[in-house]
Amino acid sequence: MGNSSRKIVAIMGVGTVSRELPIVAITPFAVAAERELGDAQLRANLGRATRTIRDKRARVVAEVADWEPMRDRAAAVKDEVLDNLSELLARFEAAAVAAGATVHHATDAAHANAIVTELVKEQRAESVVKIKSMATQEIGLNEALEAAGITPIETDLAELIVQLADDTPSHILVPAIHYNRSQIRDLFARRMPGFTATSDEPAVLAGAAREYLRRTFLAAKVAVCGANFAIAATGSLVIVESEGNGRMCLTLPETLIAVVGVEKLLPRFADLGDFLRLLPRSSTGERMNPYTSIFTGVTPGDGPQRLHIVLLDNGRTQVAQDPVGRAALRCIRCSACLNVCPVYERAGGHAYGSVYPGPIGAILSPQLTGQDAGFNKTLPYASTLCGACYDVCPVKINIPEILVHLRQTGSKPAAERAAMSTLSWVMRDRRRWRAALRAARSGAAPLRALTRRRGGTLRRAPWPLSAWTAHRDAPLPAAESFRDWWRRTHESS
Amino acid sequence: MRIALFVTCLNDALFPQAGIATVTVLERLGHTVAFPDAQSCCGQMHANTGYAAPARRLERLTGAAFAGHDVIVSPSGSCVAHLRAHTGLPAYELSELLIDVLGVTDVGATFPHRVTYHPTCHGLRALRLGDRPTTLLRAVKGLQLIDLPEPEQCCGFGGTFALKNAAVSGAMLADKCANAATTGAEYLAAADNSCLAHIGGGLARHPAAPKPIHYAEILATTGAHP
């Protein structure tokens, strides 16, 4: 759905949306969410999957006695990185180059795509194997490579499913969370070369994918990865994964290209410990992830002989200037906030129109590409501010606070502005406020009489309150306001 | 003790019973309640909808209205959370005042009914009320408290979210109402009439569902009916 709807909107030419920016909402969130809500299969898949992961996470986090101080330390380390970004980037580059890597700086998505495409062409490779990476999705690297005649092959199972389906991911960690296993079997039968299985047992499906991927790993000349962490002191990159496909990509091809957001830095190697404890428990609900790869530069005769690191800005240094919004850059892409978000659970990832969905997407997309791009400014309103996301964030991003900050800095409809300013004018003066309460009481009197038998609530109201009564009854002004009751009972001397 | 009441604009206009109940409970316990007449709205709705300047003016107005009061009580978790974050006023949600400041758990109420309790998001995660409201409810004579399934799930109100994202809000509400209906309770109580207006509006369309009630109204009741 994601791809096709994006193409349609691109043709219609809505907003300032460019296909080089897969982090822009191309439809107002409420419209996209309402459409997704109609998909009963999606809701069932999502409800089951998010509930399972969030219960697992809660269990393994409860085991850690020092979870809260660890969150505080991790947040402080990430803030230290944001405070010293250019200095730490220089330190990282010096260490990585000394270890044999080549470092590139990309200001935006197009720049990063051009660098990577050129590097692949230099190796005369017709395809690249890829490790699941949010940074490469953010810049639309697969589409850029395809446009240059290079075939990108996703090797993470869920990313492979999404790629085979010509779909877009709907979750940061579980990109195919909107598919169940019988849908995956049907997809494999249609799109995976050599797939013959008739069972939809997870082991059978994974086995088929393994056969297919093994052939691609052995033939690959170039691999593309992201990084979970980049250690400034040593120039090392760290990749955390579950399936072992990453280890294959990092060790077999002769050339490795890493696209790394500048905020992925950690100052010291010793900082890594807390993050390697926080990340798997927050994301998959595991005590420890199966594969952690740490690599530094090039080792002659062992592994890739060419390591290119593309440090990606793409709006990040600008976000770092916003004293409130910058905390979003602490994000380590664990997706715990998605799994606890009641809005995400019902609307699904595609409704956010960005590779970053859910609560973190609602604060990242509008900051990275601007609130006026597409319908980005509707994203900060895709939340009840219930606070569940802040509670589970391993780096303590106060997501509700940033959502409110973005609402306050974004543009708003004129009619709403007028209504809100009138309301506050009435509320700022006790005489005006009392008069308004009395007017509302008198105006509602006939409705109170009409609805009394049904409990005194209104079933149908005209626009704009019809948005309320479409889903629930509306309360009516009371027969006597509190302040009139108080005056009658406590000031009648 | 002399306690100033911040009734909230919503209760003032739509749900005065919650304010009346708060006054009733505190006066029954022997305290003096003051109602500073200059109060109206804490600014939460403006702030959360994105209107910082009018929100700040309302915050300042509330700050001035309550200047000099040492203890302020409000029957609204979300308004107390907003006051605490933006005005520095010594504001307490009713259950915090009763348990933490006044040291009372049994307020002398009688309410012979089956009740389920929805811990609203601001009570749960902004104020960390924990089991304070249910501790008060458990001490009410005749009251049978029934657990609500998935209590920590947001009801889908979220202020203007209910209008701006009506479909998602309605889907969340439907799940909350379905959970409430499974309890077999006669009343669904909560600490915030904004959430209750939304939940109650949904429950009104379910024939066998519990009736919405602010828990202050239960604490104020000494007879069979609120």
Interface residues (C-beta under 8 A of the other chain):
Chain A: F29 A30 A33 E34 L37 P342 V343 R346 A347 P380 Y381 A382 S383 T384 L385 C386 G387 A388 Y390 D391 V404 R407 Q408 G410 K412 E416 R417 M420 S421 L423 S424 M427 R428 R430 W433 L437 A440 R454 G455 T457 P464 A467 W468 T469 A470 H471 R472 D473 A474 P475 L476 P477 A478 E480 S481 F482 R483 W485 W486 H490
Chain B: V7 C9 N11 D12 A13 L14 F15 P16 Q17 G19 I20 V23 F35 D37 A38 S40 C41 H46 A47 N48 T49 G50 Y51 A52 P54 A55 R57 L58 L61 C121 H122 L124 R125 A126 E152 Q153 C154 G156 F157 G158 G159 T160 F161 A162 L163 K164 N165 A166 A167 V168 S169 G170 A171 M172 L173 A197 H198 G200 G201 G202 A204 R205 K211
